[in-house]
Amino acid sequence: MSVTVVGSIAFDAVKTPFGSRERMLGGAATHFSLAASFFDEVRPVGPVGDDFGPEDWEVLQTRGTITDDVEHVPGGKTFFWAGEYSDNLNERVTHVTDLNVFETFEPKLSPAAQDCDVLFLANIQPDLQRGVREQCASARFVAMDSMNFWIESARESLERTIRSVDCLILNDEELEQLTGKPTTVAAAEELLSWGLRAVVAKQGKYGAALFSDEGFFALPAYPLAEVIDPTGAGDSFAGGFVGYVAAQRDEPIDHDLLARAMAYGTALASFNVEEFGTERVARLTADEVAARVADLQRMTRFDLAPLTLRG
């Protein structure tokens, strides 16, 4: 059994107050896979072009990630995004979005990818997300991400997709926009009434909150003196969160398990922002992750069951 993630594999050009990179590996499926690979076998699904070189494949395959379902489009170029962050890193301006091979992407899942135990639908068109969900009918836990663009342009399709999954992971403002509710709590309550098991509200530098029918749990972001690049932090959080769930095969997926998963997502996201792109998480060790999770446990006095990580 494994984790399947469907989403973008990209090259990013990023400028922050702490420096810049003209070309670095990125994309939601990439950041998710690097984080989730600490917990279980991961199969990313997404397209790349001829410009995706051996060094890029090597990073994507970190900790044994299986790239058989990554589609190489001959003659094509990989999705490219360029953006710049404000001085306080709270605002981001997009300068370039070249979809390239991602523009005509239609997910093609191998039988092994379809037979996943856990599925993550990264931020892509809701119809594509729902099509993948239908292909992975036996997955015991399905989580998804989205964004304000789909809320505004494909609301009906997005709502249908959300109703087909177990967990929605969005930032707090998007949850309120999606439901029309004035607070994150009210938005989460509305979404739980759609049949979701859980809603996770990402709150940036303030952490994240979990809502389920069994209760509420919140964790602050791991305290860092310096943040270099926030790109991919949300996908790294999702990789840690979903990866932890996948690793608990013999445990029921309840509020307690998801609360523990929040700690691993928070830890992985904190490493992601310490350097540009995938630089930090690609060389991260299991011992470093475990130490940071232990720090979170001490800070919050939250009981975390011990877990042996891969890598």
C-alpha positions in Angstrom: 0.0 0.0 0.0 1.1 3.6 -0.5 0.3 7.3 -0.7 -0.7 8.7 -4.1 -0.5 12.5 -4.7 -1.8 14.1 -7.8 -0.7 17.7 -8.5 1.9 20.0 -10.1 5.6 19.3 -10.5 7.2 22.6 -11.4 10.1 24.9 -11.7 9.9 28.1 -9.6 11.7 31.4 -9.7 11.4 33.1 -6.3 12.5 36.3 -4.7 12.2 37.0 -1.0 13.9 39.6 1.3 16.6 37.0 2.0 17.6 36.2 -1.6 16.4 34.7 -4.8 16.5 31.6 -7.0 16.0 31.9 -10.8 15.1 28.2 -11.2 14.4 25.7 -8.5 12.4 22.5 -8.2 8.9 23.1 -6.9 5.2 22.2 -7.3 2.6 20.9 -4.9 3.2 17.2 -5.7 7.0 17.7 -5.2 6.8 19.4 -1.8 4.1 16.9 -0.7 6.2 13.9 -1.8 9.3 15.0 0.0 7.5 15.4 3.3 5.3 12.3 3.0 8.3 10.1 2.0 9.3 10.0 5.7 6.2 7.9 6.5 5.3 5.6 3.6 5.8 4.8 -0.1 4.8 7.8 -2.2 3.7 7.8 -5.8 3.4 11.4 -7.3 1.3 11.8 -10.4 2.0 14.8 -12.6 3.5 15.9 -16.0 7.0 17.2 -16.7 8.7 18.2 -19.9 12.1 17.7 -21.6 13.7 20.3 -19.3 13.2 18.0 -16.3 16.7 16.7 -15.9 18.4 13.8 -14.0 19.1 16.0 -11.0 15.4 16.9 -10.7 14.4 13.2 -10.9 16.9 12.5 -8.2 15.4 15.0 -5.8 11.8 13.9 -6.6 12.9 10.3 -5.8 14.2 11.3 -2.3 13.7 8.5 0.3 12.5 6.1 -2.3 9.6 8.0 -3.8 8.3 6.0 -6.8 8.1 8.2 -9.9 6.6 5.7 -12.3 3.4 7.7 -12.6 5.2 11.0 -13.5 4.4 11.6 -17.1 7.2 12.8 -19.3 5.7 14.8 -22.2 8.2 14.7 -25.2 8.9 18.2 -26.6 7.1 19.9 -23.7 8.2 22.2 -21.0 7.6 21.8 -17.3 5.1 24.1 -15.5 6.9 27.3 -14.5 6.0 29.9 -11.8 7.8 33.1 -10.8 6.8 35.2 -7.8 8.1 37.7 -5.2 7.3 37.9 -1.5 6.9 41.1 0.5 9.3 42.1 3.3 7.2 40.4 6.0 6.5 37.4 3.7 2.8 37.7 4.2 2.0 38.8 0.7 3.1 37.2 -2.6 3.0 38.7 -6.1 2.9 36.4 -9.1 5.0 37.6 -12.0 4.8 34.6 -14.4 2.6 31.5 -14.6 3.5 29.2 -17.6 1.3 26.1 -17.4 3.2 24.4 -20.3 2.6 20.6 -20.0 0.3 21.2 -17.0 -2.3 23.0 -19.2 -3.4 19.8 -20.9 -2.7 17.4 -18.0 -5.2 14.5 -17.6 -4.1 12.3 -14.7 -3.3 8.8 -15.8 -2.9 6.5 -12.8 -1.3 3.1 -12.9 -3.0 0.2 -11.1 -0.4 0.6 -8.3 -1.3 4.3 -7.9 -5.0 3.6 -7.9 -4.6 1.0 -5.2 -3.3 3.5 -2.7 -4.2 3.4 1.0 -4.2 7.2 1.2 -4.8 9.8 -1.5 -4.0 13.5 -1.6 -5.5 15.7 -4.2 -3.3 18.7 -4.5 -4.5 22.0 -6.0 -5.7 21.3 -9.5 -9.0 21.7 -11.4 -11.8 20.2 -9.3 -13.1 18.0 -12.1 -9.6 16.4 -12.4 -9.5 15.9 -8.6 -12.9 14.2 -8.6 -11.8 12.0 -11.5 -8.8 10.8 -9.6 -10.9 10.3 -6.5 -13.2 8.0 -8.5 -10.1 6.0 -9.7 -8.9 5.5 -6.1 -12.2 4.2 -4.8 -10.6 1.9 -2.2 -8.5 4.6 -0.5 -9.3 4.6 3.3 -8.4 8.3 3.6 -8.6 11.1 1.0 -7.6 14.7 1.6 -7.6 17.6 -0.8 -6.4 21.2 -1.2 -7.7 23.9 -3.4 -7.5 27.7 -3.8 -9.5 30.9 -4.2 -9.4 30.7 -8.0 -11.4 27.5 -8.0 -13.8 28.9 -5.4 -14.5 31.8 -7.7 -14.5 30.0 -11.1 -15.6 26.4 -10.4 -17.6 26.5 -7.2 -20.2 23.8 -8.2 -17.5 21.4 -9.3 -15.4 22.1 -6.3 -18.3 21.5 -3.9 -19.0 18.1 -5.5 -15.4 17.2 -5.1 -15.2 18.3 -1.5 -18.3 16.1 -0.7 -16.4 13.1 -2.1 -13.4 13.3 0.2 -12.6 12.9 3.9 -10.6 16.0 4.7 -10.3 19.5 3.3 -7.1 21.5 3.9 -7.4 25.2 3.1 -6.3 28.4 4.6 -8.7 30.1 6.9 -9.7 32.9 4.5 -10.5 30.4 1.8 -12.7 28.4 4.1 -14.7 31.5 4.9 -14.9 32.5 1.2 -16.0 29.0 0.2 -18.8 28.8 2.8 -19.7 32.5 3.0 -19.4 32.2 6.8 -17.9 35.1 8.8 -15.5 33.0 11.0 -13.3 30.0 10.5 -15.2 28.0 13.1 -18.5 28.6 11.4 -17.0 27.7 8.1 -15.6 24.5 9.4 -18.9 23.5 11.0 -20.7 24.1 7.7 -18.1 21.9 5.8 -18.4 19.1 8.4 -22.1 19.1 7.6 -21.2 18.2 4.0 -20.0 14.8 5.2 -16.3 15.5 5.8 -14.5 13.8 8.6 -12.2 16.7 9.2 -11.3 20.3 8.1 -7.8 21.7 8.6 -7.5 25.5 8.5 -4.0 26.6 7.6 -3.1 29.9 9.3 0.4 30.7 8.0 2.8 31.8 10.6 0.2 31.3 13.3 -0.1 27.5 12.8 -3.1 25.4 11.9 -6.4 24.3 13.4 -8.2 20.9 13.1 -12.0 20.6 13.2 -13.9 17.4 13.4 -17.2 16.1 14.8 -15.2 14.9 17.8 -13.6 18.2 18.7 -11.1 21.0 18.0 -7.3 21.1 18.1 -4.8 23.8 17.2 -1.1 23.9 17.0 1.1 27.1 16.7 3.7 27.2 14.0 7.1 26.0 15.1 9.0 29.1 16.3 11.7 30.2 13.9 14.0 33.2 14.1 14.3 33.4 10.3 12.1 32.3 7.4 13.8 32.3 4.0 11.1 31.1 1.6 7.5 30.1 2.4 6.9 28.5 -1.1 5.6 25.0 -0.7 5.1 25.2 3.1 1.4 24.3 2.8 2.1 21.3 0.7 4.9 20.2 3.0 2.4 20.4 5.9 0.0 18.3 3.9 2.7 15.8 3.2 3.5 15.4 6.9 -0.1 15.3 7.9 -1.3 12.8 5.3 1.9 10.8 5.5 1.4 10.3 9.3 -2.1 9.1 8.7 -0.8 6.6 6.1 1.7 5.2 8.6 -1.0 4.4 11.1 -2.5 1.4 9.2 -3.7 -0.4 12.3 -5.3 2.6 14.0 -8.8 4.1 13.4 -8.7 7.5 11.7 -10.2 9.6 14.4 -9.7 13.0 15.9 -6.9 11.9 18.1 -4.9 10.4 15.2 -5.5 13.5 13.1 -4.4 15.8 15.9 -1.1 13.9 16.1 -0.7 14.1 12.4 -0.9 17.9 12.8 2.3 17.9 14.7 4.2 16.1 12.0 2.7 18.4 9.3 3.8 21.4 11.4 7.3 20.1 11.8 7.8 19.4 8.1 6.4 22.8 7.1 8.9 24.5 9.5 11.8 22.8 7.8 10.6 23.7 4.4 10.7 27.5 5.0 14.2 27.5 6.4 15.8 27.5 2.8 14.6 27.9 -0.8 12.4 25.4 -2.5 13.2 21.8 -1.7 16.8 22.5 -0.5 16.2 21.8 3.2 13.6 19.0 3.1 15.6 17.1 0.4 18.5 16.6 2.8 16.4 16.4 6.0 16.9 13.4 8.3 14.3 11.4 10.3 16.2 12.3 13.5 15.8 16.0 12.8 12.0 15.6 12.2 11.6 13.5 15.4 13.5 16.1 17.4 11.3 19.0 16.2 8.1 17.0 16.8 9.4 16.4 20.4 9.9 20.1 20.8 6.3 20.7 19.7 5.2 18.1 22.2 7.1 19.8 25.0 5.8 23.3 24.1 2.2 22.1 23.9 2.2 19.3 26.4 0.5 17.2 23.7 0.9 13.4 23.9 2.4 12.0 20.7 2.7 8.3 20.2 6.3 7.3 19.1 6.8 6.7 15.4 9.8 5.3 13.5 10.3 7.5 10.4 11.8 6.4 7.1 15.1 7.9 5.8 
